Amino acid sequence: MEQLVKLVPISSEILIYLAIDISIAILLLLSIRSLSGWFTKLSVRNELGEKDNFAFGISMAGRMLSLTIVLSAVVGRHMDLGYEASALGMLLYGAVGIVLVRVGRFFHDKLVLNRMDKNKLIAEKNVSVALIDASSSIASAIIIKSIINWSVGTDVNTLVAILSGTMITLSILLLTTRLYEISYASNNQNSGLQRALSQGQMALAIKHSGNLIGTAIVVSSAGAILVYEPESYVSNMTGWLITGVSFSIFLMLLTNISKRIILSGVNWKKEVDLQHNVGIASIEFVLSVGLATLVAQLFIA
């Protein structure tokens, strides 16, 4: 058997730490379910089990995935400090992650998607809005994870970096969404992107979800070129903001060029905006996320 499979030696302690982290993660995910019903004033059991509200399930799934993404930056971070410190660190970052996801969604609703009642639309089974809601949560988590990995240690300075990272995330998502709204309005006789999503435009939701997640992926690579200075709060924030915005705009330009080349002969704007072509929207999603992954890997490598 040893001749067929060559394994790196793994300490038995790693399995104990893994059990601790997974157990805490499951408890935190359970709390997400409870909070989902509490904040939205909806019964999770009724929405998922009786009403078969797919939109509610997609939105809740996005929040769960965003929490696991944040927690993935914490797993094993405190192994050298012992079991109790590891469990405490996981709980602390998990609680902070839940709060940040909730705060991020609140301000995303009030600032970014300010022209729609998201919770009402999700209660009405609007899958398009739910998809955007889930994507924005995932996008925020991707950037927050990169900031946690970028910061060193577990102290007040790290917490400040994470909190400021949430503000930066919202700023970047707000800017990119407004730019996409301007582009959408210019191609659709000043019709609003948020209005189209409220009306259930699935193709547009898929396309914009790719924009959000792709932006988050490319912004997350900023940590590879920025120097972390624990007590330089302002320079840390401005560094992430300037670099993140620059990377976001670069991705927008790169994606636009790639669409013109790969989808040549196809009026992809009309296909998605007017004819609701989910196939074209899926290609645009992949281009945004795929190109962002390539750019990010270039800086990380």
N, C-alpha and C positions, 0 to 999 in steps of 0.2 A: 504493500500500500504506500509506503514511504517513497518508493520509486516512481509512483504515479502522481502523487500529490505532494508538493513541497510547500510546507506552511511555515510562516514566520512564528517563532515562539511567542505565545500570548500568556501573560501573567494571569493567574486565577483572580487577582484583585480587580482586573479590568471587568470581569464578568459581574462582580459585586457592584462596582460603580455603574455599570450598564443597567443592572436591575434597579438600582436606586433612581437613576435618571429617568428610565422608562416609566417607572411607577409614578413618579412625580408628574411626568409629562401627561400621563393618562388622567390623573386627578385634575390637572390644569385644563385639559381639553373638556373634561366633564363640567368644569366651572364655566367654560365658554358656552356650553349648551344652556346652563341655567341663566347666565347673563343675557343670552340672546332673547329669551322670552321676557325677561324683566325689563330690558331697555325698550323693546319694541311693543310691549304690552300685548304680546301674542303668545298663545300656548304652543310650545314646541311640539308637543304630542299631537294636538289638533291639526297644526299646519302641515306636519310631515306625514302623520299616520291616517288622518281622516280627510283632510282637504286635498291631500297630495299636491301641496304647494311646492312645485319644483323651484320656484324663484327663491323661496325662503331657505330651502335646502342648499342651493348654490351659494347664497349669501353667507350662511352659517359655515359651509365648507371652506369658503375663502378665509374666514376669520380663523378657523382651526388650522388651516395650512400656514397662515401667516404666523401663528403662534409657534408652530413646530419649526418654522424657518428661523425665527428669533432664538428659540431654544437650542437649535443645532449649533449656534455659535458659543453656547455655554457648556455643552456636554464635554466632560473631561477637562474643563478649564481649571477645576480646583482639586484635581486628583492628588496633587502633592501635599494637600493640606489635611487629608483624612476624610473619613466617611461623613462625619457630621458637617464639616465645612462644605463638602461637596453637595450634600443635600440642602443645606441652608442657601448656598449660592444658587442652586437650581431653582429653589422656591423664590428667592429674591428676584432673580432675573425673569422668572416666569411671571411673577406678580407685576413687575415693571412692564414686561411685554404685553400682558393683558391690558394694563392701563394705557400704554402707548397705542395699542391697536384701537382701543375705544376712543381715546382722545383724537387720534388721527382720523378715524371715521367721522367723528363729530364735526371737526373742522373741514374735512373733505366735503361733507354734506352742506355746510354753511358757506364755504368759500368757493370750492371747485364746482360742485353740482348744486349751485345756489338757486337754480330756476326750476327745480322739481322737488316734490315731496317723495323722497326715496322710499321711506318706510311704508308709506301708503301704497305706492306703486308695487312694491314687493309683496305686500299683503294682497294686492289685486292680481298676483301671479305674473308680474311683468318680468320675464326671464332676462330680457335685454338689460334692464336696470340692475338686476341681481348680478349679472355677469360683470358689469362695470364695477359694482360694489366689491365683489370678490377680487377682481383684478387689482383694484386700488389698494386693498388690504395686503395682497401678496406683494405688490410693488413696494409698498412702504416697508414691509418686513425684510425684503431683499436688501434695501439700503441700510436699514437699522442693523441687520446682521453684519454687513460689511464694516460699519462703524464700530460695532463691538469687537470684531476681529482686529480692527485697526488700532483701537485703544489698547493700552497695556495696563495690566493690573486690575484690581477690584477695589476701587476706592471712590471717594467723592468726585474726583476728576473724571473717572470713567463714567459715572452716572450723569455728570454734566454733559459729557460728550454725547451720550446716548440721547438725552433730552433735547440737546441742541440739534442732533441729527434728525429728530422727528420734525422739528421746525423747518429744517432744510428740505426734508422730503416733501413736506406739504408745499413749500415754496416752488420747488421744481415741478411737482405734479400740477400745481396751479398754472404755472407759466406754460408748460407744454400743452395742457388742455386748452388754454385760451388760444394758443397758436393754432391748434387743430380746429378749434371752433371758427377762427377767422378764415382758415382755408376752406372749411366746409361751407360756410356762409357765402364765400366768394364763388363757389361752384354750384350753389343751389338757391340763387336769387334771394340771398340774405336769410334763408331759412336756418333755424337754430339747431345745433347738434343735440342739445339737451332735449329739445322738443321732439326730435326724431326718435331719440332713445325712449322718451316717455310714451311714444306711440308704438313701441315694441319693435323697432327696426333691428332685427337680430344681426344682419350682416354688418351693420355699422358698429354694433356692440362688440362683435368679434374683432373687427379691425382695430377699434380703439383700445380694446383689451391688450392687443399686441403692442400698441403704442406705449401703454402704461408699463407693461412688464419689460419691454425692450429698453425703455428709458431707465427703469430701475437697474437693470443688469449693467448697462453701460456706465451709469453713475456709480455703481458699486465698485468699479475699477479705480475710482479716484484715490482710494486708500493706498494703492500701489505706488503712487507718485507724490503723495503728501506726507510730510514728516509730522509725526504725532508729538506735540508738546503739551504735556499734561495741564499746565497752568496757563497756557496761552489760549484762553477761551475764544476770544474774538478772532484771532488768526486761524484757529481751527475751523470756526464756523464759516468765515469768509472763504477760506481755502476750499472747503467742500462745496460751498454755494457757487463760487465762480467756476471751479472745475466741473461741477455737476451740470451747470447750465451750458457750459461750452460743449461738453460731451453730448448733452441732449440735442442741442442744435445740430451738431455734427452728425448724429444718428439720423435726424430728420432729413437732412440733405442727402446722406448716403442711401437711406431707404428710398427716397424719392427717385434718385438716379437709377437705383436697381430695378424699381418698378417699371420705369420707362424702357429699360433694356429687356428685362425678363418678360414683361407683359406687353411688349411691342405689338401693335396691331389690335390691341384690345383697349377699349375705352373703360379702364378700370374704375375711374371715378363715377361714371354714369352707371356702370354695372352694380356697384355697391350702394351708392346713394339713392338711385332711382329704381333700379330693378331688384334690389335686395339680394344680390348674388352672393350666397354664403360661400360658394367655392372660391371666388375671387378674394373675398374677405379673409378666408383661411390662408390663402397664399400670402396676402399682405401681413397677416399675423405672423406667419413663419418668417418672412423676410425681416420684419422688425426685431423679433426675438433672436433669430439666427445671426443676423449681422451684429447685433449687440453682443451676443456671446463671443463671436470672433474678435471683435474689438476689445472686449474685456479681457479675453485670454491673452491677447497680445501684450497688454500691460502687466498682467499677473505673472506671465511666464518669465 
